[in-house]
Amino acid sequence: MATIPSAVNQTQAIQPAFKRVQQAVDHDCAFACIAMIVSKSLDDVMQVAIDKFGHPANGPYYVTEEMINKILAHYGFVSTIYKEVETGLVDIHNVAIVMVDYDPETEIGRHAIFVRDKTNAKQPIEYMIDPAYWITPAQYVRTDFQTLIPAWFIGVTPMNRISAKS
């Protein structure tokens, strides 16, 4: 009987923490990642960027670290600056927007979501959710980091909320 590689079994068993939002064009992958984290549509996130933070309604544009941070804060999340992945996946926060397919010469890459699910503390599951529109459904959630290598990341956590005293 043939065996299926564990990476394939693990991918099939993963229930992603976030619903995948597909990017619409080549340059809105960061907005698609934000949409996944905040549980909004890509259009909703784009509209907030335009209305509240002065993002251009039409291209060309580049989504800056500052824009990513502002939009996430608008939706109640704290995010870091871009940090380089120096020693491997251990560097990356449990939830992060990662830059993959990075070219150091041009300093250009694209974004995906990295998740480290520690529900089972003895065996955490690490995976990425890829918003690319050109990939197959089998590549939407990936555990094979050899083909999608994170070079930089922005860590994301929910803001601490102060509860109202009665």
C-alpha positions as CSV (number, residue, x, y, z in Angstrom):
1,M,0.0,0.0,0.0
2,A,1.4,3.4,-1.0
3,T,1.9,6.0,1.7
4,I,1.1,9.6,1.5
5,P,3.8,12.0,2.6
6,S,3.1,13.5,6.0
7,A,3.1,17.1,4.6
8,V,0.2,16.2,2.4
9,N,-1.7,14.5,5.2
10,Q,-1.1,17.5,7.5
11,T,-2.2,20.0,4.9
12,Q,-5.5,18.1,4.4
13,A,-6.1,17.9,8.2
14,I,-5.5,21.6,8.8
15,Q,-8.5,23.8,9.6
16,P,-7.0,27.2,8.9
17,A,-7.4,29.9,11.6
18,F,-8.4,32.4,8.9
19,K,-10.7,32.2,5.9
20,R,-8.6,32.7,2.8
21,V,-9.2,35.9,0.9
22,Q,-7.8,35.9,-2.6
23,Q,-6.0,38.9,-4.0
24,A,-7.6,40.5,-7.0
25,V,-4.5,41.9,-8.8
26,D,-0.8,41.4,-8.5
27,H,-0.2,44.2,-6.0
28,D,-2.9,43.7,-3.3
29,C,-1.6,40.7,-1.5
30,A,-0.9,42.6,1.7
31,F,-4.5,43.9,1.7
32,A,-5.7,40.3,1.1
33,C,-3.6,39.2,4.1
34,I,-5.1,41.9,6.3
35,A,-8.6,41.0,5.1
36,M,-7.9,37.4,6.3
37,I,-6.7,38.4,9.7
38,V,-9.5,40.9,10.4
39,S,-12.3,38.8,8.8
40,K,-13.3,41.4,6.2
41,S,-13.5,41.4,2.4
42,L,-10.7,42.7,0.3
43,D,-12.9,45.5,-0.9
44,D,-13.7,46.5,2.7
45,V,-10.0,46.7,3.6
46,M,-9.1,48.6,0.4
47,Q,-11.9,51.1,1.2
48,V,-10.6,51.7,4.7
49,A,-7.1,52.2,3.2
50,I,-8.5,54.8,0.7
51,D,-11.0,56.6,3.0
52,K,-9.1,56.7,6.3
53,F,-5.4,56.5,5.3
54,G,-5.1,58.2,1.9
55,H,-4.2,55.2,-0.1
56,P,-4.6,55.9,-3.9
57,A,-7.9,54.5,-5.3
58,N,-6.1,53.4,-8.4
59,G,-2.5,52.3,-9.2
60,P,0.3,52.5,-9.3
61,Y,0.9,51.9,-5.6
62,Y,3.1,50.2,-3.1
63,V,1.7,49.0,0.3
64,T,4.0,50.2,2.9
65,E,4.7,48.7,6.4
66,E,3.2,51.9,7.8
67,M,-0.1,51.4,5.8
68,I,-0.3,47.7,6.9
69,N,0.2,48.8,10.6
70,K,-2.4,51.5,10.4
71,I,-5.1,49.3,8.8
72,L,-4.5,46.5,11.3
73,A,-4.7,49.0,14.2
74,H,-8.0,50.3,12.7
75,Y,-9.4,46.8,13.1
76,G,-8.0,46.2,16.6
77,F,-4.6,44.6,16.0
78,V,-1.1,45.5,16.9
79,S,1.6,44.7,14.4
80,T,5.4,45.0,14.3
81,I,7.7,46.5,11.7
82,Y,9.1,44.2,9.0
83,K,11.7,41.8,10.6
84,E,14.0,39.6,8.7
85,V,13.7,35.9,9.1
86,E,17.3,35.1,10.1
87,T,17.3,31.7,11.7
88,G,14.2,30.1,10.3
89,L,10.5,29.7,11.2
90,V,11.4,30.1,14.9
91,D,11.9,33.8,14.2
92,I,8.3,34.3,13.1
93,H,5.4,35.3,15.4
94,N,2.6,32.8,15.8
95,V,0.5,35.0,13.4
96,A,2.4,37.0,10.8
97,I,2.2,38.6,7.4
98,V,5.2,37.1,5.7
99,M,7.0,38.2,2.6
100,V,7.7,35.3,0.3
101,D,9.2,34.9,-3.2
102,Y,11.5,37.7,-2.1
103,D,14.2,39.1,-4.4
104,P,16.9,40.8,-2.3
105,E,18.3,42.6,-5.4
106,T,15.0,44.4,-6.2
107,E,13.7,44.2,-2.6
108,I,10.3,42.9,-3.9
109,G,8.3,40.0,-2.8
110,R,4.7,39.1,-2.1
111,H,2.7,38.5,1.0
112,A,1.1,35.4,2.7
113,I,-0.2,34.6,6.2
114,F,2.0,32.4,8.5
115,V,0.2,30.6,11.4
116,R,1.7,28.6,14.2
117,D,-1.2,26.7,15.8
118,K,-0.2,25.7,19.3
119,T,-3.5,24.1,20.2
120,N,-1.5,20.9,20.7
121,A,1.5,22.2,22.6
122,K,3.4,19.0,22.0
123,Q,3.0,19.2,18.3
124,P,2.4,22.7,17.0
125,I,1.3,23.0,13.4
126,E,2.8,25.7,11.1
127,Y,1.3,26.6,7.8
128,M,0.8,29.5,5.4
129,I,-2.3,30.8,3.7
130,D,-1.5,32.1,0.3
131,P,-3.8,34.8,-1.2
132,A,-2.3,34.4,-4.8
133,Y,-5.0,34.2,-7.5
134,W,-2.8,32.1,-9.8
135,I,-2.2,29.1,-7.6
136,T,-4.2,25.9,-7.4
137,P,-6.6,25.2,-4.5
138,A,-4.1,22.6,-3.2
139,Q,-1.7,25.5,-2.6
140,Y,-4.1,27.7,-0.7
141,V,-2.9,26.3,2.7
142,R,0.7,25.1,2.7
143,T,3.0,23.3,5.1
144,D,5.8,22.9,2.6
145,F,8.1,25.8,3.3
146,Q,10.7,24.8,0.8
147,T,8.7,26.2,-2.1
148,L,7.4,29.3,-0.2
149,I,10.2,30.6,2.0
150,P,9.5,33.5,4.3
151,A,12.2,36.2,4.1
152,W,10.6,39.0,6.2
153,F,7.6,39.2,8.5
154,I,5.2,41.5,10.3
155,G,4.0,40.0,13.6
156,V,0.3,40.5,14.4
157,T,-1.5,40.2,17.7
158,P,-4.9,41.4,18.9
159,M,-4.9,44.7,20.9
160,N,-5.5,44.3,24.6
161,R,-8.9,45.6,25.4
162,I,-9.6,47.3,28.7
163,S,-12.9,46.0,30.0
164,A,-15.5,48.5,31.3
165,K,-15.9,48.4,35.0
166,S,-19.4,48.2,36.3
